[in-house]
């Protein structure tokens, strides 16, 4: 009599969409749940422009985490495209997670998001982020107030920066995923192409190094991405700005600022890609760059009216 074969473990795989107001910490949360950096972060709101997926593993479960742009009142075409990407990222989700900056609450910015979420049938979780810098009594009051506005199936209080509460959150997300095969290889952590990643890393350095000097009047386009025979990669990018004064800000005195932006971006890309990177940057003035359909496609946004 032969022993019956051991049944293969049942895998799970599902889509989790993170939505919220700008600067709620969605990208930092995705990075923490994945276990490595897949989305750029900065202290500036609206850093995330396009939908990006981070892929987290919890035992036999693959969790596809959709990091979406912060939802805000859109005025420009770029703003409208970002908000459209946020709600588009919530389509077909197995679970919707509202991420809230617990420190600020931002009730006015949350009102339209809450109203839109009420109309959606997907199960919803509330994630209060930044609990490490928020008094406990404020956390409890905020959780109660939001849950009275719209009932959530679960409420989590976490810090994406320190890791507080993330283990319980990840375990719950995994348990809520449907049974099914994994959609990505085990070693893949994002659906972003290396070309897109390169542009995002450079844009992150613009935000981190220029602060308020160059708010959102810039974009980064990867013009060439060339694999070299020695295993290294050559990346040619243009930084688009609207005015000559903005170009001067990016360049800095005698080009020092641009060199520093390129140096930091190159170092990070070499780490993320695991190879030597040759990064070539130049700055181009184009007052109408926000009306360039091709650029929207390059940075992962749909063209909206």
C-alpha angles and dihedrals in degrees: 000000000000124000116253113253116261108252115243114253113263111246127212130207132174148154122252119188120203114205132171147115121307117285095018090130099253095143093047089050093051091050091050094049093047091047097233140049114287100144128049119243137194137160088254119098118241093031090139110071106168136034113270131181124220116194118217127185124212111174108296092350129095113202116199105205115198111207108202133190115264113270114239141144104296120216108154126055090251090052091051091049091051093050090046088052090052095055091038088057089058093058116113092004118157088209134018119210121195107207114202130187097236092197096061102020090200094207096176092053090047097052098081091042092052091048091052092046092053089065093054122092099207118109110265133213127192116220117190105199131195094038089153089073099035126086113244095238090055091050093053093046092049093048092050093047094050093045090053089053093051128357114242124200091224137006122209129188110203146155113221088192100053098026095240111158095000097115092058092044093050092047091052093047090051093049091052095053117104123246113265146106122299115262097209137040114268094249096050113102102176143020092224117113118236088246092057092043090055092055092047094051092052091047089051090057090051089056095043097046103035099039110176094351092085107022109178101324094112144070135184122226123190105220099178133015110184128181111216127212092244090061095257125116130227115212123190116193138174123211109215121211133168103229141032090242089058091050089055090053092053093046096046123194109334089349094293095133094051090049091052092048090051093046095052093043092049092051092051094045091051089055095045095044096038094228143082113284129205106198122191118188132185132171122232128190113221115158090195100046090121089063095054109114092194092056092053089055091047094054094043102257130127120237108251132183 
